[in-house]
Amino acid sequence: MTTDQGLDAIVVGSGPNGLAAAVTLARAGLRVRVYERNPQIGGGAATAELTLHGFRHDVGSAVHPLALASEFFQKFGLKDRIELKVPEISFGHPLPGGRAGVAWHDIERTASGLGRDGPAWLRLLGPLVQNINAIAELTGDALLRVPRHPLMLARFGLRTLEQGSPAWNWRFSGVTAPALLTGTFAHSIGRLPSPSTAGAGLTLAAHAHARGWPIPIGGSGAIVQALADDLLAHGGEIVTDANITSLKELPPARIVLLDVTPRALVDLADGALPARYAASLRSFRYGNAVAKVDFALSEPVPFTATDLRRAPTLHVGGTRADQARAENAVARGRHAEFPYVLAAQPSILDATRAPAGKHTLWAYTHVPAGSTHDQTEQITRQIERFAPGFRDTILASYSQTAAQMQNHNPNHVGGDIAAGAISMTQLVRRPVLSGDPWRTPLAGVYLCSSSTSPGPGVHGMCGYRAALSALAHEYNVVDPPDLTPRQGN
């Protein structure tokens, strides 16, 4: 690559975190260039025709519980830039015998459908929903600072310890409520019960009843495009088909932000990192994985429980015990016979996803890291249990094994879409134990991927925090730049 003296900052990787970092720096007045190894930007947050012409599928993320909660996206004004459709039902959960649990956006309506466990649902989640801003802060990067809401932290912590322990059933007497809640815990791809999966799941459930779980009209790629448009409007550049294998390949710039995993940083640095820091990065643990299947359908999924036909997000895994059995099998390095399936049917809200009268279904299940097993049949069979006739609606499908997930996005090591195991240790040590985990020992070099605090999810906060750290240390800029939309951007 040729030397370019005109750059202030370089970002390697154009996922939501990389672009959030680039936007923040460009809004601060810096000249920014983004390098992306793929022909298209976005990493996992992209939308493409994977099956048949006219069927538009989300390549990675599909539903965005954090899109309205993220501090970065709130300041960026994402909801004013794209259409985020908040559904009446945040998520649904089919159960044997044609029953279902339904998490409505309205927590009171949800509780009324849970029978004798309705009051327990309200007691567990109500305080979190009522204090959702504090919860968003606590589960962001507040673990790196003295919390401003110690009482709320205590309440959240006690609920996490309860639901992350063998006592997780003590407040429930039925089957539906615990199964419905466990579906959110299983997002984290870990043992059930455990504090890390419970904490993440309680946060997701609280967001479901607070701001909702929105679907971006046009697909997840719309979020990335809004970020890219803002970057370009403020003088930034994006270079695709640029596979950076060493920091030495980059032109001079005062700031370099890397939307890569810790071990990838070690490789990029070519031995320049201090030995102790490099060893810490090498010890960073990656988690288990997902195998994903996208379906083009002739009609909506024919769930026996008709409310589920209106739910954009579904947790298909049976009872709480069924889900624990499946997730714990994966934790032991095995493929579950009846896996937990996270599914999304965005076309019931977004007509741009499929030809008239047709639909799309996005689905993944959890598998051991690096798995090469095609999970199309396992996912199809699991959905068919609760939606007889589903198999007959399939026009085409597109499958990616865990190993293939990494081929598309190197940050998904072994198929780990969280870019690092979600454990209590690694929620604090992400990727190192530091009050400023984004800053590396190399002058001007920062890490901004989901492997850093506050962790996985399409929220842009890892990139935003890394960019603020870079501005403070390299330019002595302590006030965050204005990110609000202006006419024309």
C-alpha positions, 0 to 999 in steps of 0.5 A, a space after each residue: 500500500 502506498 504511503 498517505 500522509 493525509 490520514 489521521 485515523 485508520 479503522 480495520 474492519 467495517 462491522 458495526 463496532 468498526 464503523 461506530 469508531 470511524 463515525 465518532 472519529 470523523 465527527 471529531 474532525 479527523 480524516 478517517 479511512 476504513 479497510 474491509 477484507 470482504 467485497 461488502 461492508 458490515 461483517 455479520 450485520 449484512 443482508 443478502 439474497 442467500 437462497 432465491 432471487 427476491 428473498 433477502 436474508 440477514 447474513 448474521 444478526 437479525 433482531 436488535 434488542 440493543 438498537 434502541 438501548 445503546 448509548 451510541 445509537 441513541 446519540 447517533 439517532 439511529 431510529 431517525 435514520 432508518 425504520 426500526 419496527 418494534 413488534 407487539 410481541 418481542 419473542 415467543 416460545 413454543 411448547 409441547 401440546 400446542 402451547 406457547 409462552 408469549 413475551 409481549 412488549 407490554 409486561 402486564 399483558 405477558 404476565 396475564 398470559 402466564 397464569 399463576 406465574 404471572 406475579 412472579 414474572 412481574 416481581 422478577 422483571 418489573 424493577 428491571 424494566 422500570 429502571 431500564 436506563 440504569 440496567 443499560 448502563 450497568 450491563 454496558 461498561 459500568 463494570 469498569 467504573 464505580 456504578 452510579 446505581 448501586 441499589 439497582 446493581 444489587 437488585 440485578 445481581 441478586 436476580 442474576 445469582 438466583 437465575 444463574 443457580 440451581 435455585 432458578 425454579 424456586 419462584 415459578 410453579 408452572 412450565 411456561 414462564 421458566 421456559 420463556 425466560 430460559 430462551 433469552 438465557 440461551 442466547 449466550 451459548 453457555 451452560 444453563 444455569 450459570 450467572 453469565 447466561 442469566 445476567 445476559 438473559 435478564 437484560 434481554 428480557 428487560 429490554 423486550 418489555 421496555 423499548 422492545 426488540 426491533 426489526 430494521 426494515 430492509 434488514 440489518 444491512 440498513 444499520 450498517 448503511 446508515 453508519 457508512 453514509 454518515 462516515 462518508 458525509 463527514 469525509 471518511 473513506 471505505 476501502 473494500 477487498 483489503 485484507 490487512 495481515 500486518 500493521 506494517 501494511 497500513 499507511 501512517 496515521 496517528 490512530 489505528 483502531 482494530 475491529 479484530 479479535 485479541 489473537 488476531 491483534 497478536 498476529 497483526 502486531 508481528 511481535 511488536 507487543 510486549 510479551 506479557 500483554 501478548 500472552 494475556 491476549 493469547 489466553 483470551 477464550 473463545 466460546 462455542 458456536 452457531 450453525 445457521 440456516 436461512 429458509 425461503 418459504 412459500 408461506 408463513 411458518 405454520 405454528 400450532 400456537 397461532 400467536 407465534 405466527 405474529 412473533 418476529 423472534 422465536 426460541 424453539 427449544 421446549 421446556 426449561 429442562 429441554 433447553 438446559 439439556 441441549 445447551 449443556 450438551 454443547 458445553 460438553 462438546 457434543 451436538 444436541 439431539 434436540 437443539 435450542 433454535 433461535 429463529 426470526 421471521 422478519 418478513 411478517 413485519 417487513 415486506 421487503 424481505 420476500 416476494 409477495 405472499 412468500 416469507 423468509 426464516 432465519 435460524 441458528 442453533 448452537 454447536 461445538 466450536 469449529 463444527 463442520 456439521 450441517 444443521 439443516 435437518 436438525 433445525 427443520 425437525 425441531 421447528 416441525 415439532 411445533 409447526 407441523 407442515 413447516 417442511 412442506 413450506 420450504 422452497 430453498 435453504 442456505 446453510 453455514 456450518 460453524 467453520 463456514 461462519 468463521 470463513 465469512 467473518 474471522 472475528 467469529 472464531 470457530 463460529 463463536 459469534 460473540 467473539 469471545 466466551 461470555 463468562 463472568 471473568 470475561 465480562 470484566 476481563 475483555 480482553 484484559 483487566 483494565 479500566 481502559 481495555 480498548 487501549 493497547 501498549 502500541 502507540 496509537 493502536 486500539 482494539 474495538 471489536 466485540 472482544 472488548 467491553 461491553 461485549 457482543 451485540 449490535 450496539 456499536 459501544 465497543 467501537 464508540 468507547 475505543 474511539 473516545 479513548 483514542 481521542 482522549 489519549 492521542 488528541 487530549 479531546 475529552 468531550 464526545 463529539 456530537 453524533 446527532 443527525 443533521 439535514 443531509 446525513 
